[in-house]
Amino acid sequence: MLHEFGDMSAGRAGRLSAEAGAVEALLQGASAAGVAPAYSLAVADRGGLLLELWGGQAELRPRARPTLPDQPFDLASLTKVLLSTPLALALCAEGRLDLDAPLRELLAEAPAGVTARHCLQHSSGLPAWRPLWGALDGLPWGVAAARAQLTRVAMSTPVEAPPGAQHRYSDLGMILLGAALEAAGGDRLDRLWEAKVRAQTRADLRFGWPGAAATEDCPVRGRVIAGEVHDLNAAAFGGIAAHAGLFGGARAVVDAARAALRLWDGEGPAAAVALQRAAWTAPGPGSHRLGWDSPSGPGSSAGPSWPADGVGHLGFTGTSLWIAPRQGVICALLTNRVHPVIEGGAVPDAPPNPWAAAFRALRPAVHLEVVRLLEGAGRWVP
């Protein structure tokens, strides 16, 4: 299936924009083929922005509109590393959260033995996903009673394995962690994040964003979603959830990642520095460290040239963030590959079709060309 695009916008900026033809060709080709209608790429090092590319259509229907410079996107699961992980580390640094204490100390209904570390390393034993929004029994999405009910259903879901025994990427585990963060911090997730994370990074990330790139023509909500979170469980939480909900442009994602990189470099209080270094190195039963994922072999979305000590994360809507700490390089790639319909399945673990496979191949190809570009400019140390 090919989408009709009409006029397409495209732009480039940054110190390496003149040499970025191979990267731009990949993104423009994917956009023209309908694999990802809109794209925005930002690459930075410790000194600032090196490259920015944008193009395609932020919305195809019902109102065609081009991709703007620094176009905001639904960041989906990047929320896990831009909100939940740094908030957990901040509460740990304050002594309000113990990564290895049973969450039942904060939440009486939490599964036995599950800790914050298990949730961050995706080894809680909880299933990957469950349609929680169907359990609200008429409660309006987002109200306090609905948020409490969704949390109870998530916590009551039977575990599939003992905590720590297996690695299984789990939105439910992150939702459980979000409830624990609220209990430890004494406030709602968005207000805690604003005070303890965003106020320090100053990255322009928001919950919902009018004008954001459109996502799915949602069969549950009966309309194309634009500016509201795509994930239905997060939407039922009112758009404020630990696993999804943040919006922003590629520059803002890079800004937030640079704040973490500064801590990695030792710029900050000793406790915060130690926790950030643990977040990027602590081994777990799978590829996840503390919140952050790591390159997982030849098929990794980070590409074949990304270093093994790199960290990153993906978002279901077509977003990704990868960091190479030793090289000091950050690469944020944002797309709306789920617009206007999801190609390859609407739920986690759905079998990929050729359309979804084409998008899976795009990410590592882009990262490979980014590394080649940086090597050619003398800005990448192997």
C-alpha positions as CSV (number, residue, x, y, z in Angstrom):
1,M,0.0,0.0,0.0
2,L,1.3,3.4,-0.9
3,H,0.0,6.7,0.5
4,E,-0.7,9.8,-1.6
5,F,1.5,12.5,-0.2
6,G,1.1,15.6,-2.5
7,D,3.7,18.3,-1.7
8,M,6.3,17.2,0.7
9,S,8.4,19.5,2.9
10,A,12.0,18.8,3.7
11,G,14.8,20.6,5.5
12,R,18.2,20.3,6.9
13,A,20.3,22.2,9.5
14,G,23.4,21.7,11.6
15,R,27.1,21.7,11.2
16,L,27.1,18.5,9.2
17,S,24.1,19.2,7.0
18,A,26.0,19.6,3.8
19,E,27.5,16.0,4.0
20,A,24.2,14.3,5.1
21,G,23.0,13.2,1.7
22,A,23.1,9.5,2.4
23,V,21.1,9.8,5.6
24,E,18.6,12.2,4.0
25,A,18.1,9.8,1.0
26,L,17.1,7.0,3.4
27,L,14.6,9.1,5.2
28,Q,13.1,10.7,2.1
29,G,12.8,7.3,0.5
30,A,11.0,5.8,3.4
31,S,8.7,8.8,3.6
32,A,7.9,8.7,-0.2
33,A,7.1,5.0,0.0
34,G,4.7,5.5,2.9
35,V,6.8,3.5,5.4
36,A,7.0,6.5,7.7
37,P,5.0,9.5,6.5
38,A,6.9,12.1,8.6
39,Y,10.4,12.1,9.9
40,S,12.6,14.2,12.1
41,L,16.2,13.4,12.9
42,A,18.5,15.2,15.3
43,V,22.2,14.2,15.9
44,A,24.3,15.9,18.6
45,D,27.5,15.6,20.5
46,R,28.7,17.1,23.7
47,G,29.2,20.4,21.9
48,G,25.7,20.8,20.5
49,L,23.6,19.9,17.5
50,L,25.4,18.4,14.5
51,L,22.6,17.5,12.2
52,E,18.9,18.0,11.9
53,L,16.7,16.6,9.1
54,W,12.9,16.8,8.7
55,G,10.5,16.0,5.9
56,G,7.3,14.3,4.7
57,Q,3.8,14.8,5.9
58,A,2.9,15.2,9.6
59,E,-0.7,14.3,8.7
60,L,-2.2,12.7,5.6
61,R,-5.8,12.7,6.7
62,P,-8.2,14.2,7.4
63,R,-6.1,17.4,6.9
64,A,-2.9,17.2,5.0
65,R,-0.1,19.2,6.6
66,P,3.7,19.1,6.1
67,T,6.3,18.3,8.6
68,L,7.7,21.4,10.3
69,P,11.2,22.1,11.7
70,D,11.4,20.5,15.1
71,Q,8.0,18.9,14.5
72,P,6.5,17.5,17.8
73,F,5.7,13.7,17.8
74,D,4.1,11.3,20.1
75,L,7.2,9.8,21.7
76,A,5.4,6.6,22.9
77,S,7.7,4.4,25.0
78,L,10.6,6.9,24.9
79,T,8.5,8.1,27.9
80,K,10.1,5.2,29.8
81,V,13.6,6.7,29.6
82,L,12.7,10.4,29.4
83,L,10.3,10.4,32.4
84,S,10.0,7.2,34.4
85,T,13.7,6.3,34.6
86,P,15.1,9.7,35.5
87,L,12.3,10.2,38.0
88,A,13.1,6.9,39.6
89,L,16.8,7.9,39.8
90,A,15.9,11.3,41.3
91,L,13.8,9.7,44.0
92,C,16.5,7.2,44.7
93,A,19.0,10.1,45.1
94,E,16.7,11.7,47.6
95,G,16.4,8.5,49.6
96,R,12.7,8.2,48.8
97,L,12.9,5.1,46.7
98,D,15.0,1.9,47.1
99,L,15.5,0.1,43.8
100,D,15.8,-3.3,45.6
101,A,13.0,-3.0,48.2
102,P,9.7,-4.9,47.4
103,L,7.2,-2.5,45.9
104,R,4.7,-3.9,48.4
105,E,6.3,-1.5,50.9
106,L,4.8,1.3,48.9
107,L,1.8,-0.5,47.2
108,A,0.0,-3.1,49.3
109,E,-1.5,-4.8,46.2
110,A,1.8,-5.0,44.2
111,P,2.9,-8.5,43.1
112,A,5.0,-10.2,45.8
113,G,8.8,-9.8,45.4
114,V,8.7,-7.3,42.6
115,T,11.1,-4.3,43.0
116,A,11.7,-1.1,41.1
117,R,14.8,-2.7,39.6
118,H,12.8,-5.5,38.2
119,C,10.4,-3.1,36.6
120,L,13.2,-1.0,35.1
121,Q,15.0,-4.1,33.8
122,H,11.8,-5.6,32.5
123,S,12.1,-8.7,34.7
124,S,9.0,-8.1,36.9
125,G,7.4,-11.3,35.6
126,L,4.3,-9.3,34.5
127,P,3.0,-9.8,30.9
128,A,4.0,-7.5,28.2
129,W,0.6,-5.9,27.7
130,R,-3.0,-6.0,28.5
131,P,-6.0,-3.8,27.3
132,L,-6.5,-2.1,30.7
133,W,-8.8,0.5,29.3
134,G,-11.6,-2.1,28.9
135,A,-11.8,-2.5,32.7
136,L,-13.0,1.1,33.5
137,D,-16.8,0.3,33.5
138,G,-17.8,3.7,32.3
139,L,-15.4,5.8,34.3
140,P,-14.2,8.8,32.2
141,W,-10.7,8.4,31.0
142,G,-8.1,10.3,33.0
143,V,-10.1,11.0,36.2
144,A,-8.5,10.0,39.5
145,A,-10.8,7.1,40.0
146,A,-10.0,5.8,36.5
147,R,-6.3,6.0,37.1
148,A,-6.7,4.1,40.4
149,Q,-8.7,1.4,38.7
150,L,-6.3,1.0,35.9
151,T,-3.4,0.6,38.4
152,R,-5.3,-2.0,40.4
153,V,-6.0,-4.1,37.3
154,A,-2.3,-3.9,36.3
155,M,-1.2,-4.9,39.8
156,S,-3.7,-7.8,40.0
157,T,-2.5,-9.3,36.7
158,P,-0.9,-12.7,37.4
159,V,2.8,-12.8,36.8
160,E,4.2,-15.2,34.2
161,A,7.5,-15.9,35.9
162,P,9.1,-15.2,39.3
163,P,10.5,-11.6,39.6
164,G,14.0,-11.4,38.2
165,A,13.8,-14.8,36.5
166,Q,13.2,-13.8,32.9
167,H,13.5,-10.7,30.6
168,R,10.1,-9.7,29.1
169,Y,9.5,-6.2,28.0
170,S,6.4,-5.1,29.9
171,D,4.3,-2.0,29.8
172,L,2.5,-3.4,32.9
173,G,5.7,-3.5,34.8
174,M,6.3,0.2,34.0
175,I,2.8,1.1,35.0
176,L,3.4,-0.6,38.3
177,L,6.6,1.4,38.7
178,G,4.7,4.6,37.9
179,A,2.3,3.9,40.8
180,A,5.3,3.3,43.1
181,L,6.9,6.6,42.0
182,E,3.7,8.4,42.8
183,A,3.5,6.7,46.2
184,A,7.2,7.4,47.0
185,G,7.1,11.0,45.7
186,G,3.7,11.9,47.2
187,D,2.2,13.5,44.0
188,R,1.0,12.6,40.5
189,L,3.5,11.5,37.9
190,D,3.5,14.6,35.8
191,R,4.0,17.0,38.6
192,L,6.8,14.9,40.1
193,W,8.5,14.7,36.7
194,E,8.1,18.5,36.1
195,A,9.7,19.3,39.5
196,K,12.5,16.7,39.6
197,V,13.4,16.1,36.0
198,R,12.2,18.6,33.4
199,A,13.0,21.6,35.5
200,Q,16.6,20.5,35.4
201,T,16.8,19.4,31.8
202,R,14.7,22.3,30.5
203,A,13.8,20.0,27.5
204,D,10.5,21.1,25.9
205,L,8.6,17.8,26.4
206,R,4.9,17.8,27.1
207,F,1.9,15.6,27.8
208,G,-0.1,16.0,24.6
209,W,0.7,18.6,22.0
210,P,-1.8,20.2,19.5
211,G,-0.1,20.1,16.1
212,A,1.8,17.0,16.8
213,A,2.3,14.6,13.9
214,A,-0.8,12.4,13.5
215,T,-0.8,8.8,14.5
216,E,-3.5,6.1,14.0
217,D,-7.0,6.3,12.6
218,C,-8.0,4.7,15.9
219,P,-10.8,2.1,15.7
220,V,-11.6,2.6,19.4
221,R,-11.8,6.3,19.4
222,G,-13.2,6.5,15.8
223,R,-10.9,9.2,14.5
224,V,-7.3,10.1,13.5
225,I,-5.3,10.8,16.6
226,A,-3.3,14.0,16.6
227,G,-2.0,15.7,19.7
228,E,-3.3,13.0,22.0
229,V,-1.4,9.9,23.1
230,H,-1.8,7.0,20.7
231,D,-1.4,4.2,23.3
232,L,-4.9,3.4,24.6
233,N,-3.8,2.4,28.1
234,A,-1.9,5.7,28.4
235,A,-5.0,7.6,27.0
236,A,-7.1,5.9,29.7
237,F,-4.7,7.3,32.3
238,G,-5.5,10.7,30.9
239,G,-2.3,10.8,28.8
240,I,-0.1,10.8,31.9
241,A,1.4,7.4,32.4
242,A,4.8,5.9,33.1
243,H,5.0,3.9,29.9
244,A,3.8,6.4,27.3
245,G,2.4,9.9,27.1
246,L,5.3,12.4,26.4
247,F,5.4,14.5,23.2
248,G,8.2,16.5,21.8
249,G,10.5,17.2,18.9
250,A,13.9,15.7,18.1
251,R,15.8,18.6,19.5
252,A,14.0,18.3,22.9
253,V,14.7,14.6,23.0
254,V,18.4,15.3,22.4
255,D,18.3,18.0,25.1
256,A,16.9,15.5,27.6
257,A,19.4,12.9,26.6
258,R,22.3,15.4,26.9
259,A,21.3,16.1,30.6
260,A,21.7,12.3,31.3
261,L,25.1,12.4,29.4
262,R,26.3,15.3,31.6
263,L,25.6,13.2,34.7
264,W,27.4,10.2,33.0
265,D,30.4,12.6,32.5
266,G,30.4,13.4,36.2
267,E,28.7,16.8,36.1
268,G,26.4,16.8,39.1
269,P,25.9,15.6,42.6
270,A,27.8,12.4,43.4
271,A,24.6,10.3,44.1
272,A,23.0,11.4,40.9
273,V,26.2,10.7,38.9
274,A,26.5,7.2,40.4
275,L,22.8,6.4,39.7
276,Q,23.1,7.6,36.1
277,R,26.2,5.4,35.5
278,A,24.3,2.5,37.0
279,A,21.3,3.1,34.8
280,W,23.6,2.7,31.7
281,T,25.7,-0.2,32.9
282,A,23.7,-2.3,35.5
283,P,23.3,-5.8,34.0
284,G,19.9,-7.5,34.0
285,P,18.6,-10.8,32.8
286,G,18.1,-9.4,29.3
287,S,19.2,-6.4,27.2
288,H,17.7,-3.8,29.5
289,R,19.9,-2.1,32.1
290,L,17.9,0.3,34.3
291,G,15.1,1.6,32.0
292,W,17.5,1.9,29.1
293,D,18.0,-0.8,26.5
294,S,21.3,-1.8,24.9
295,P,22.2,-3.0,21.4
296,S,21.0,-6.6,21.2
297,G,23.2,-8.1,18.5
298,P,23.2,-8.0,14.7
299,G,19.5,-7.2,14.5
300,S,19.6,-4.2,16.9
301,S,17.8,-1.0,15.7
302,A,21.0,0.8,16.8
303,G,22.7,-0.6,13.7
304,P,25.9,-2.6,13.3
305,S,28.3,0.3,14.0
306,W,26.7,1.4,17.3
307,P,29.0,0.6,20.3
308,A,28.1,-2.3,22.6
309,D,28.1,0.0,25.5
310,G,25.5,2.3,23.9
311,V,22.1,2.8,25.4
312,G,18.7,3.6,23.8
313,H,15.0,2.9,23.5
314,L,12.3,2.6,20.9
315,G,8.7,3.9,20.7
316,F,5.8,2.0,19.1
317,T,4.7,5.1,17.1
318,G,8.1,5.0,15.2
319,T,10.5,6.8,17.5
320,S,13.9,6.0,18.8
321,L,16.8,7.4,20.8
322,W,20.3,6.0,20.9
323,I,23.3,7.3,22.9
324,A,27.0,6.4,22.5
325,P,28.4,7.5,25.9
326,R,32.1,7.2,25.2
327,Q,31.7,9.0,21.9
328,G,29.3,11.5,23.4
329,V,26.9,11.1,20.5
330,I,23.1,11.3,20.7
331,C,20.8,10.3,17.8
332,A,17.0,10.9,18.0
333,L,14.8,9.6,15.1
334,L,11.1,10.5,15.3
335,T,8.5,9.2,12.8
336,N,4.8,8.6,12.8
337,R,5.0,5.2,11.1
338,V,1.5,4.2,12.5
339,H,-0.3,6.9,10.5
340,P,-2.9,6.6,9.2
341,V,-3.1,2.9,9.8
342,I,-0.8,0.5,11.6
343,E,1.0,-1.8,9.3
344,G,2.1,-5.0,10.9
345,G,-0.1,-5.2,14.0
346,A,-1.6,-2.9,16.6
347,V,-0.4,-4.7,19.7
348,P,3.0,-5.7,21.0
349,D,4.3,-9.0,19.6
350,A,2.0,-8.9,16.6
351,P,3.7,-10.7,13.6
352,P,5.4,-8.2,11.4
353,N,4.4,-7.9,7.7
354,P,6.6,-6.6,4.9
355,W,5.5,-3.0,5.7
356,A,6.6,-3.3,9.3
357,A,9.8,-5.1,8.3
358,A,10.7,-2.1,6.0
359,F,10.5,0.2,8.9
360,R,12.5,-2.1,11.1
361,A,15.2,-2.1,8.5
362,L,15.1,1.7,8.3
363,R,16.4,2.4,11.8
364,P,19.7,0.5,11.7
365,A,20.3,1.8,8.2
366,V,19.9,5.4,9.3
367,H,22.2,4.8,12.3
368,L,24.8,3.2,10.2
369,E,24.9,6.2,7.8
370,V,25.0,8.6,10.8
371,V,28.1,6.8,12.1
372,R,29.7,6.9,8.7
373,L,29.0,10.6,8.5
374,L,30.5,11.3,11.9
375,E,33.5,9.2,11.1
376,G,34.1,11.2,7.9
377,A,33.9,14.4,9.9
378,G,36.3,13.1,12.6
379,R,33.6,13.2,15.3
380,W,33.3,9.5,16.0
381,V,36.0,7.6,17.9
382,P,35.7,3.8,17.1
